[in-house]
């Protein structure tokens, strides 16, 4: 590409410095994202901002929450300066709202768990009116099914377990009644026909049938006047502890899965942000440039007009860089040729109107590059790059 095959070698020290600069630039570019922006601990983040999460009623509220609290974990790189020519991409809200909804769902699970552990069935009202409204919004989003499972089981518990439970007057008769049920239906959980399985599906009729079955046995004692008290007392003393433990297990599972869903959404948000940043940076470079190359080997200058961008938009068949990396105002170009490659280390200046830096290739030539922008890509002709290096066609 460059007519720079003759000349005298530069001093060894200059060559070492040039290679070192290129190596540093390459290493910095490929550093993982968390070196530049730390991601939050989602459990701690949701707990810290619990009040703000429960004030959410709509997607708009969720996006406002995201804008207010989330950017502190995604700082703009120190050398980043948006170009006036960069066209911002349309906001993709789905992953952001999913992230916030799952953080909110995780807090619902934690609050439910705390309420169940500390209270009895009579006083289990885990959510305030404000939290109920936030819950209504979150359940319309992509949250794990375990959240609905937890909420449904809690609802069935409140609907089925009576808040009034008077101990039977005949203790011996209750013990015989309880012993029959314990022996006849020993499976507490793990199947559809277990005590927990029936309540999970809201199968109250089968539960009632089980609890009245004893009195139909020929060996049963004469039924008391208030046989419903026996059933209620059995549920409160024998089944309530099982149901309570199961609900706590559901809250733990629900929180874990909500955090997992939030983590997946956070990953997508990061990918979108990086893709937008990469596309915006490429748009800064896209256009026609007047290129002047000074070869230190022969002290000759070579001038050309160069197009950087989508090859299909170029009026010539000139080669394109194999890789383009932009970090802040620093630009790295890699050109691959049949007999070797060339690396350019450049800096965007004067509001993206100039590119200045150095080059080095495997044939030995090295020197300086000065680029002056002649024209920029129009919005319609800007390349729609994915977040990956350009490849030579």
Backbone torsions as a table, in degrees:
resi	resn	phi	psi	omega
1	UNK	NA	-43.6	-178.5
2	UNK	-102.6	141.3	178.3
3	UNK	-86.5	75.7	-172.4
4	UNK	-140.9	52.6	-176.2
5	UNK	-99.3	-7.0	179.5
6	UNK	-114.7	151.0	166.7
7	UNK	146.7	-177.1	-176.8
8	UNK	-102.3	144.6	-178.7
9	UNK	-65.6	143.7	172.5
10	UNK	-70.3	164.5	174.6
11	UNK	-56.6	147.4	-176.3
12	UNK	-57.0	-39.2	-177.0
13	UNK	-62.4	-42.8	-179.6
14	UNK	-62.6	-39.5	178.8
15	UNK	-63.8	-41.0	179.8
16	UNK	-64.4	-43.2	-180.0
17	UNK	-62.2	-43.2	-179.3
18	UNK	-62.0	-46.4	178.8
19	UNK	-62.9	-37.3	-179.5
20	UNK	-64.9	-42.3	179.0
21	UNK	-62.6	-43.0	178.8
22	UNK	-63.3	-41.8	179.7
23	UNK	-63.7	-43.9	179.7
24	UNK	-62.2	-43.9	179.2
25	UNK	-60.5	-44.5	-179.1
26	UNK	-63.8	-43.2	-179.5
27	UNK	-64.0	-44.0	-179.2
28	UNK	-61.6	-38.5	-177.5
29	UNK	-65.1	-38.7	-174.6
30	UNK	-90.1	4.6	174.8
31	UNK	-63.5	141.8	179.4
32	UNK	-61.9	158.7	-173.5
33	UNK	-62.1	-31.5	-174.7
34	UNK	-68.9	-12.4	175.7
35	UNK	-68.0	-34.2	-177.0
36	UNK	-95.6	-24.3	-178.0
37	UNK	-147.9	116.1	-179.9
38	UNK	-80.0	141.5	176.7
39	UNK	-93.2	150.1	-175.9
40	UNK	-78.1	158.4	165.9
41	UNK	-75.1	114.6	-169.6
42	UNK	-65.9	-35.4	178.6
43	UNK	-65.0	-46.1	179.4
44	UNK	-65.7	-40.2	-179.6
45	UNK	-62.5	-46.4	-179.0
46	UNK	-66.6	-34.3	177.9
47	UNK	-69.5	-42.9	-179.4
48	UNK	-61.6	-39.0	-175.4
49	UNK	-107.2	30.6	-176.9
50	UNK	-59.1	-45.6	-178.3
51	UNK	-60.7	-42.3	179.4
52	UNK	-68.5	-35.4	177.9
53	UNK	-63.2	-42.4	-177.4
54	UNK	-76.5	-4.0	174.5
55	UNK	-89.5	-2.4	-177.7
56	UNK	-77.8	134.3	179.5
57	UNK	-126.3	-13.7	-172.7
58	UNK	-154.1	172.5	175.6
59	UNK	-60.4	-38.5	179.3
60	UNK	-61.1	-43.2	177.6
61	UNK	-62.1	-39.9	-179.4
62	UNK	-64.5	-41.3	179.6
63	UNK	-68.9	-35.6	175.8
64	UNK	-65.6	-39.1	175.7
65	UNK	-61.0	-45.5	-180.0
66	UNK	-59.5	-46.3	-178.1
67	UNK	-65.6	-34.3	-175.2
68	UNK	-78.0	-41.4	-170.5
69	UNK	-108.5	-29.1	-171.9
70	UNK	-78.8	-35.7	-174.7
71	UNK	-57.2	-22.5	-179.3
72	UNK	-63.4	-20.0	178.5
73	UNK	-94.5	-2.7	-178.9
74	UNK	-130.1	64.5	-176.4
75	UNK	-64.5	146.6	175.6
76	UNK	-69.7	133.7	178.8
77	UNK	-51.0	147.9	-172.2
78	UNK	-58.8	-34.0	-176.5
79	UNK	-97.8	7.2	-176.2
80	UNK	-75.4	132.2	174.6
81	UNK	-140.9	108.5	-176.6
82	UNK	-59.4	144.1	177.1
83	UNK	-87.7	145.0	178.3
84	UNK	-67.2	-17.6	179.6
85	UNK	-88.9	-10.5	-176.6
86	UNK	-73.0	125.6	179.3
87	UNK	-91.5	116.5	-177.9
88	UNK	-65.1	139.2	177.2
89	UNK	-72.4	153.8	176.7
90	UNK	-64.8	140.8	-177.3
91	UNK	-64.3	130.9	174.7
92	UNK	-101.3	107.6	-168.8
93	UNK	-92.8	-17.4	-170.0
94	UNK	-60.8	-45.4	-178.4
95	UNK	-71.0	-32.6	178.7
96	UNK	-68.3	-45.6	178.5
97	UNK	-67.0	-34.5	176.5
98	UNK	-64.8	-41.3	177.3
99	UNK	-58.4	-50.1	-177.1
100	UNK	-67.6	-40.3	-179.9
101	UNK	-61.8	-38.8	-179.2
102	UNK	-75.3	-31.3	172.2
103	UNK	-64.0	-40.4	178.0
104	UNK	-66.3	-42.5	179.4
105	UNK	-61.7	-38.1	178.3
106	UNK	-62.2	-38.5	178.2
107	UNK	-69.4	-34.5	175.1
108	UNK	-59.9	-41.7	179.6
109	UNK	-65.2	-40.7	179.9
110	UNK	-65.4	-42.5	-179.8
111	UNK	-65.7	-41.7	177.3
112	UNK	-60.0	-45.4	-179.4
113	UNK	-60.3	-44.8	-179.9
114	UNK	-62.7	-41.3	-178.8
115	UNK	-65.3	-43.2	-178.6
116	UNK	-66.9	-38.4	-178.8
117	UNK	-69.2	-32.4	-171.7
118	UNK	-100.5	-15.5	-173.4
119	UNK	-124.4	168.6	175.7
120	UNK	-99.7	174.8	-174.1
121	UNK	-60.7	-31.9	-178.0
122	UNK	-63.9	-29.4	-172.8
123	UNK	-114.6	14.0	179.8
124	UNK	-79.3	93.2	170.8
125	UNK	-128.6	77.6	-168.3
126	UNK	-65.5	-27.2	-171.6
127	UNK	-113.6	136.1	173.8
128	UNK	-75.1	172.8	177.9
129	UNK	-60.6	-39.1	178.3
130	UNK	-63.3	-43.6	-178.9
131	UNK	-68.3	-32.7	177.7
132	UNK	-63.4	-38.4	179.4
133	UNK	-68.3	-40.8	176.5
134	UNK	-64.5	-39.6	177.7
135	UNK	-60.3	-41.8	-179.5
136	UNK	-59.5	-37.9	178.3
137	UNK	-72.0	-45.4	-175.0
138	UNK	-61.5	-36.4	-177.2
139	UNK	-71.8	-7.5	174.2
140	UNK	-89.3	-4.7	-176.7
141	UNK	-102.9	-180.0	-178.7
142	UNK	-82.0	83.7	177.1
143	UNK	-115.4	160.9	-175.6
144	UNK	-65.3	146.2	178.0
145	UNK	-58.6	-24.4	-179.0
146	UNK	-63.2	-24.7	176.4
147	UNK	-66.7	-48.2	177.7
148	UNK	-63.7	-38.5	178.0
149	UNK	-59.6	-45.5	178.4
150	UNK	-61.6	-48.3	-178.1
151	UNK	-64.8	-40.5	179.6
152	UNK	-65.4	-42.8	-179.1
153	UNK	-63.4	-40.5	177.3
154	UNK	-61.8	-42.3	178.4
155	UNK	-62.2	-43.8	179.0
156	UNK	-63.6	-37.5	177.2
157	UNK	-60.8	-47.1	-178.0
158	UNK	-67.6	-33.6	-179.6
159	UNK	-74.2	-34.4	-171.7
160	UNK	-94.5	-41.6	-174.2
161	UNK	-78.9	121.7	-176.8
162	UNK	-72.6	141.8	176.3
163	UNK	-81.2	-8.3	176.9
164	UNK	-111.9	122.2	-178.8
165	UNK	-143.5	95.3	180.0
166	UNK	-89.2	127.9	179.3
167	UNK	-59.4	138.7	177.5
168	UNK	-61.8	147.3	-179.2
169	UNK	-74.5	-31.1	-179.4
170	UNK	-97.8	99.4	-175.2
171	UNK	-65.6	-43.3	-178.1
172	UNK	-63.2	-37.0	179.3
173	UNK	-67.7	-38.0	177.3
174	UNK	-66.7	-38.9	179.8
175	UNK	-62.8	-38.8	177.4
176	UNK	-67.3	-40.5	177.6
177	UNK	-61.4	-46.9	-178.8
178	UNK	-67.6	-39.3	-179.7
179	UNK	-63.2	-37.7	178.4
180	UNK	-62.7	-47.9	-179.5
181	UNK	-64.7	-39.7	-179.9
182	UNK	-62.2	-39.3	-177.8
183	UNK	-79.8	-36.0	-176.0
184	UNK	-77.4	-34.6	-177.4
185	UNK	-131.3	74.1	-175.3
186	UNK	-79.3	-16.2	-175.7
187	UNK	-79.1	113.4	-176.7
188	UNK	-85.7	-40.1	-176.5
189	UNK	-152.6	169.1	175.6
190	UNK	102.2	-6.0	178.1
191	UNK	-146.9	165.6	-178.3
192	UNK	-65.4	-31.1	-177.4
193	UNK	-93.8	6.4	175.0
194	UNK	-74.6	168.1	178.6
195	UNK	-59.8	-42.5	178.6
196	UNK	-69.0	-41.7	-178.6
197	UNK	-60.3	-40.0	179.0
198	UNK	-65.5	-41.6	-179.7
199	UNK	-70.2	-36.0	179.0
200	UNK	-57.7	-39.1	-178.8
201	UNK	-88.2	1.0	-179.3
202	UNK	68.8	28.4	-178.1
203	UNK	-85.5	71.4	-175.9
204	UNK	-68.9	-32.5	-177.7
205	UNK	-64.0	-40.9	177.7
206	UNK	-67.2	-36.3	176.1
207	UNK	-63.7	-44.7	178.6
208	UNK	-61.8	-39.5	-179.9
209	UNK	-63.8	-41.9	178.0
210	UNK	-61.6	-43.9	-174.1
211	UNK	-73.4	-15.0	177.0
212	UNK	-104.8	-5.0	-173.6
213	UNK	-64.2	-34.8	-175.1
214	UNK	-58.0	-40.1	-173.5
215	UNK	-71.9	-10.4	178.3
216	UNK	-92.2	-4.8	-179.1
217	UNK	-77.3	140.5	179.0
218	UNK	-59.3	-30.7	-176.9
219	UNK	-83.8	-4.7	-176.4
220	UNK	-69.9	147.8	175.7
221	UNK	-69.1	167.5	178.3
222	UNK	-57.6	127.7	-177.8
223	UNK	-63.5	141.5	177.6
224	UNK	-73.1	174.5	-178.7
225	UNK	-67.4	-42.9	-177.0
226	UNK	-109.6	75.7	-178.4
227	UNK	-68.9	-22.5	179.6
228	UNK	-64.7	-26.0	178.0
229	UNK	-65.3	-33.5	179.5
230	UNK	-66.5	-43.7	179.6
231	UNK	-64.7	-46.3	-179.6
232	UNK	-61.8	-41.0	-178.3
233	UNK	-69.4	-35.7	176.7
234	UNK	-64.6	-42.9	179.3
235	UNK	-62.8	-43.5	-177.0
236	UNK	-71.0	-35.9	-175.2
237	UNK	-94.9	-30.4	-176.2
238	UNK	-105.1	-41.4	-173.8
239	UNK	-93.1	-34.7	-179.2
240	UNK	-53.8	-45.5	178.0
241	UNK	-60.7	-35.5	178.7
242	UNK	-69.4	-45.4	178.9
243	UNK	-63.0	-40.5	180.0
244	UNK	-62.5	-46.2	179.1
245	UNK	-63.2	-39.1	179.9
246	UNK	-65.8	-40.8	179.5
247	UNK	-65.1	-38.9	176.6
248	UNK	-61.5	-41.5	177.5
249	UNK	-62.5	-38.1	178.4
250	UNK	-65.3	-38.1	179.6
251	UNK	-66.3	-37.7	178.5
252	UNK	-64.5	-46.7	178.5
253	UNK	-62.3	-42.3	-178.3
254	UNK	-62.9	-42.9	179.1
255	UNK	-63.4	-44.9	-179.4
256	UNK	-60.0	-44.3	-177.4
257	UNK	-71.9	-34.6	176.8
258	UNK	-63.9	-40.9	176.8
259	UNK	-65.0	-38.0	177.8
260	UNK	-64.8	-44.0	177.3
261	UNK	-62.7	-40.2	179.0
262	UNK	-64.1	-38.7	178.9
263	UNK	-63.7	-42.5	178.0
264	UNK	-63.3	-41.7	178.4
265	UNK	-65.3	-39.2	178.7
266	UNK	-62.1	-39.0	177.4
267	UNK	-62.0	-42.9	179.1
268	UNK	-65.6	-38.4	177.7
269	UNK	-61.8	-42.1	179.5
270	UNK	-64.4	-41.8	178.9
271	UNK	-62.8	-44.1	179.2
272	UNK	-61.8	-42.8	-179.2
273	UNK	-63.8	-44.6	-179.3
274	UNK	-66.9	-38.2	179.0
275	UNK	-64.4	-44.7	178.2
276	UNK	-61.9	-42.8	-179.8
277	UNK	-63.3	-43.1	-179.1
278	UNK	-65.0	-43.3	-179.9
279	UNK	-64.3	-41.6	179.2
280	UNK	-64.1	-38.5	178.9
281	UNK	-66.5	-41.5	177.8
282	UNK	-63.2	-34.7	178.3
283	UNK	-65.2	-30.9	177.6
284	UNK	-64.2	-32.7	-176.1
285	UNK	-89.1	-24.4	-172.4
286	UNK	-63.0	130.8	177.0
287	UNK	151.2	-172.1	179.4
288	UNK	-101.5	132.1	-175.8
289	UNK	-124.4	145.0	168.5
290	UNK	-92.0	117.3	-169.1
291	UNK	-109.5	125.7	173.9
292	UNK	-121.3	122.3	-178.6
293	UNK	-113.2	126.7	176.0
294	UNK	-108.8	120.3	-178.8
295	UNK	-91.7	117.2	-179.4
296	UNK	-70.6	-16.9	-179.1
297	UNK	-73.5	-40.8	-179.3
298	UNK	-119.0	4.3	179.4
299	UNK	55.6	32.3	178.0
300	UNK	-102.8	154.2	178.2
301	UNK	-108.8	142.1	177.8
302	UNK	-129.8	124.4	-177.8
303	UNK	-111.5	147.3	179.2
304	UNK	-160.7	164.9	171.9
305	UNK	-105.7	127.4	-170.9
306	UNK	-126.4	136.1	174.7
307	UNK	-107.9	126.8	175.7
308	UNK	-114.1	123.5	-178.1
309	UNK	151.1	-156.8	-179.5
310	UNK	-64.8	119.8	-178.4
311	UNK	-56.4	-29.4	-178.9
312	UNK	-68.3	-17.4	179.2
313	UNK	-92.4	-6.9	-178.5
314	UNK	-81.4	144.3	178.1
315	UNK	-84.5	-7.6	179.3
316	UNK	-120.2	174.6	179.1
317	UNK	-101.6	23.9	-178.4
318	UNK	-61.1	149.5	178.6
319	UNK	-68.2	157.4	176.0
320	UNK	-112.3	156.0	176.2
321	UNK	-58.3	142.6	174.8
322	UNK	-69.5	-35.8	178.4
323	UNK	-137.3	142.5	172.5
324	UNK	-130.3	121.8	176.6
325	UNK	-124.0	130.1	179.1
326	UNK	-128.9	124.1	176.1
327	UNK	-130.0	108.5	-173.5
328	UNK	66.7	-123.7	177.9
329	UNK	-100.3	3.5	-178.4
330	UNK	-91.5	132.0	-176.6
331	UNK	-122.7	132.9	175.5
332	UNK	-120.9	125.6	177.9
333	UNK	-118.7	135.8	174.1
334	UNK	-119.6	122.8	177.5
335	UNK	-109.4	130.6	-179.7
336	UNK	-113.0	129.3	-178.9
337	UNK	-127.2	165.6	-178.1
338	UNK	-56.3	-32.2	-176.3
339	UNK	-107.1	12.0	179.0
340	UNK	156.7	-158.7	-178.7
341	UNK	-144.7	165.3	176.7
342	UNK	-134.2	142.4	177.8
343	UNK	-118.9	133.7	176.7
344	UNK	-116.4	129.5	175.5
345	UNK	-114.9	112.0	-168.2
346	UNK	-130.2	168.2	179.2
347	UNK	-134.7	127.4	175.1
348	UNK	-79.0	129.9	-179.9
349	UNK	-137.7	173.9	176.7
350	UNK	51.3	53.2	178.6
351	UNK	55.2	46.1	176.1
352	UNK	67.0	23.4	178.9
353	UNK	-94.7	-15.6	-178.9
354	UNK	-134.8	148.2	173.8
355	UNK	-126.2	123.3	-177.9
356	UNK	-134.7	140.0	178.2
357	UNK	171.9	-150.1	-175.1
358	UNK	-129.8	164.4	174.8
359	UNK	-134.0	160.6	174.6
360	UNK	-154.7	134.9	176.0
361	UNK	-129.7	170.6	-171.3
362	UNK	-73.4	-11.5	177.1
363	UNK	-85.9	-4.9	177.1
364	UNK	114.2	-34.4	-178.4
365	UNK	-59.9	148.3	177.9
366	UNK	-158.2	157.2	-178.7
367	UNK	167.3	-154.1	-174.4
368	UNK	-110.8	155.8	176.4
369	UNK	-129.2	134.3	172.7
370	UNK	-127.3	119.2	-179.9
371	UNK	-114.6	135.4	176.9
372	UNK	-120.8	126.3	-177.1
373	UNK	-71.2	129.1	174.5
374	UNK	-94.4	-39.2	178.1
375	UNK	-159.7	150.4	178.2
376	UNK	-99.2	162.5	174.9
377	UNK	-69.7	141.2	173.0
378	UNK	-76.6	157.3	-179.7
379	UNK	-53.2	-35.0	-178.2
380	UNK	-71.8	-25.7	-175.5
381	UNK	-103.4	2.5	177.9
382	UNK	-68.5	139.4	-177.3
383	UNK	-70.0	142.8	175.9
384	UNK	-96.6	80.0	-176.0
385	UNK	-81.9	147.7	167.8
386	UNK	-84.3	171.2	-177.2
387	UNK	-80.1	69.4	178.7
388	UNK	-158.1	163.2	-178.9
389	UNK	-63.8	151.5	173.1
390	UNK	-70.0	145.0	178.5
391	UNK	-117.4	146.5	-178.4
392	UNK	-75.3	133.3	178.0
393	UNK	-88.6	NA	NA
